[in-house]
Amino acid sequence: MRTALTIAGSDSSGGAGIQADIKTMMANGVYAMSAITALTAQNTTGVTGIMEVTPEFLGEQLDNIFTDIRPNAVKIGMVSASPIIVKIAEKLKEYKAENIVVDPVMVATSGSKLISDEAIATLKKELLPIAAVLTPNIPEAEVLSGMEVKTEEDMITAAKIISETYHCAVLCKGGHQLNDANDLLYRDGFYKWFYGKRIDNPNTHGTGCTLSSAIASNLAKGFDLDTSVERAKAYISGALADMLDLGKGSGPMNHGFAITGEYTKLAEQEA
């Protein structure tokens, strides 16, 4: 079995972060491992508390993973502090990690910044240059490219700037709302559009985490990047189309929509 590692924060409500990553990886047929950067107290209505781990303890988690069950791919989610970012980059370089997918979580849907300018600078210097692919949304692409992104042509220009700056592939996501489901993959001077299904589902908590984890899972299984993105987008469309409706806010998707079998039955289905 192929293996994948997620380096991210814990979401106590299970819809995003480490929990979404592990569910996604399992649903996409790889063995999932995790190095937790922070604990959060959150649900579908918001985050009430964050407790970061120390860089030393994060490094210890990564040492234990890489020296025992080596991951075939690595997904990195929200990392909010410079020392944590430096430690991740140091360990991934030390172990020559491959198929690194970075979801550069920096800006909320509302447009508010989620991490400090110092942490963004560290992310740019230490982590982005070792990625195989970055998966920014539009606000994050604006931060990384230094330009406004208003049109499809802007997406192409921004992705080109980011790709040439950090020497990696860039999947620029069309938006958080699913009527904006078209993503642009740019690498090596060429670009390709991936057209998504438009699904009217307000429960989109964790879509970014899920997409990047699905891409990492497919890279771990040996698919090329184009195919990995295509399969990841199909998976996330299926998870959204299942129309799971939990919680009082923007709820989670059903990551296990395609998992069926004896152990998924409800009690009344046994009768």
N, C-alpha and C positions, 0 to 999 in steps of 0.2 A: 504494500500500500504506500502511495506517495504521501508526503507530509507537508504541512504548512504551519507557519508560526505567525501569530498576530501579536504586535507590540502596541498596546493601546490602553485606554482607561476602562474601568468597569462601569457598566450601566445597571444599577440595581433593578430597574424595571424590565431589563432584558431585551429591549428593542434596538439598541445601538451598541457601540463599543465592543468590548471583548465578547459579550454574550452573543451579539448579532454575528460577529466574526466566526465564532465557533460553530454556531448553528449553520451558517452559510457554508463553511468549509466541510462540515459533515454531510450536508445535503448535496454538496458537489463532489463527494466521493474521495476526500482526503482526510488523513488523520490530523486533527487540529491540536496545536499547542499554544500557550499564551505566556507572555511576559507583561505583567500589569504595571502600568506607569502611575496610575492613580485610582483611588476608590471614589465613587460619586454617590451621593444620595439624590436620586432623581426619579421622576416618573414621567408620564406623557404630558404633564403640564409644565414641567421645568426642573431645574437643578437647584437644590437647596444647600448642598455642601460638597466640597472637594477636599480629599486628603491625598497628597502626593506621596509616593514612595521616595526613598533616598536614591540618588544615582548609584551608590554602592550596592544597594539591595537589588536594583534593577539589573546591574551588571552581573550579580550573582545568579539571578534567574537565567540570564542569557548564557552564562558559562555552563550551567547545568543542562540547558537544552542542547546547545551545540556540541557538547562533549559526550552526549549520550544518543539522542535521536535527532540527527541532523535534518533541518527542514529543507525541502526542495524549493520552497518559496517563502518570502517574508512579506507580510503586510504591515505597514506602520500607520496608525491612526493619530488621534490627537495627542500631541506632546507639547506641553505648555511652558516648560521651563528650560532655559539654556543648558544647565548642567545635565539634565536628563537627555537632551538632544545630543550633547557631546558624547555622553556615555554610550548611547545607542550606536552612533556612528563609529566610535572606537571599537566596539565589540563586533559589529558587522564587518568592519575592515579586517579585524584580527582573524575572524573565522572565514573570511572570503565568502560571505553569504551571496547567494545568487537569486535571481528573479525577485528583486526588491520592488514592491509596489508601495508608493507613498501617497497617501491621501492627505494633502497638506491643509489640514483643518485650521483655518485662521479667521474666517469671517462667517458669522451667523447669517441665516436667511434674511434676518431683519437688516443686515448690513453692519451690525456692530462687531467690532474686533474681539476675538476670543482669546488671543494671546498678545503678549507685549511686543513692542517694536524690537526689543533686544532679542527675544526668542525667535522672532521672524528672521532677524539678521543671522542668528546662529543656524537656524533651519536652512537658510539659503547657502551658508558657507559649508556646513558640515554634512548635512543629510541629503539634500537634493542632488548633489553631484554623484552620489553613489547609487541612485535609483535607476531601475530599468525603465519604469514608467511612473509619471505623476498623474493624479486624477483631480485637478482643481475644478471647482465650480466657477461660475462667472466672476463673483467678487474676488475669489482667490486668484483667478487668472489675471485680474486687474492689478492686484498687489504684486504678483510675481513678474508681470510684464511691464508695469509702470504706465499703462495706458487704459483708457476707458474701452469697454467692450459693449457695443450697442447693436451690432449687426453680425451676420455670418462672416462677412469679410473681416470684421474686427477679431472674431474668434480665430480665424486662420492666422492673422498677423500676430496676435498675442501668443498663440501656441507656437508659432515659429520662433518668436523672441525667447520664450521660455525654453524650448527645446535646444536652441543654439547656445543659450547661456549655461544650461546645466548638462548639456550633452546626453540627453535621455529622450525617450518618447514621452509625449504629453497627450493625455485624453482630456480634452476640455469639455466639461459637461454642460449641456445646454441650459440647465436650470433645475431648480428644486421641484417645480410644479410639473406634472406629467404631461401637460400640453406643450411642454418645452423639452421633449424627450430625445432630441437629436444631439448626438455627441460627435466631437471631431477628434480624430486621432492623427497626430502630426509626428513624423520622425524622419530623419535623414533627408530632409528637404521635400518630402512628399506628404500629402494629407489624404484622409479618407473619412467620409461621413458615415456614421452609423445611425440609422433612423429607428427610433423607438416607437412602441405602441402607446397611443394616448389613452390613458386609463383614468377615469374619473373617480379617484379614491383620495380622500383627504388624509388618510392615515399613511404618512410617508416617513415616520420617524425611523432613522437608521438607514435610509437609502444609500447614502454615500459610503458608509461602513460596509454595507452589504455588497455594493458593486465592486469596490476595491478588493474585498475578500474573495469574491467569486472570480475575479480576474486572476488573483494570486493562486487560487485553487487550480484553475485551468492551466496556468503556466507550470505549476508543480506537476501536473499530469502529462506535460510534454507538448501541449498545444502551442502553436505560435501565437504571437501577440494579437494579430487580427482576429483569429478564431477565438482566443480567450475572451476578448472584448465582446464579440458577437454572442458567445455562449453566456457570458455574464449578464448581458442586457436581456437575453431571453429569459434567464432565470429570474431576474428582478421583476420583469413584466409578469411572470407567472405568480410570483409571491404577492404582488400588488393586486392582480386580477382575482385572487382568492377572496378578497374583500373582508379580511379579518377586521373586526371592530371591537377593540378593547381600550379601556381607559377613558378619561374625561377630556383629554387633549388630542394632539396629533399622535395617533396610536401606531403600534408596530405592524409590520407585514407578517404574513405566515411563511416563515423561512422553510418550514417543513411541508409545504403544499404538495410536493411530489413524492413524499415518503409515505408509502402505504405498506400494509402487512399486518400480520397477526398482532404485533405489539402496539399498533396504533388504534385498535378498536376501542370504542366506548363500551361501558357495561351493557347498555341496552342493545348493542349490536351483537353481543354474545348470546342474548336470549333467543 
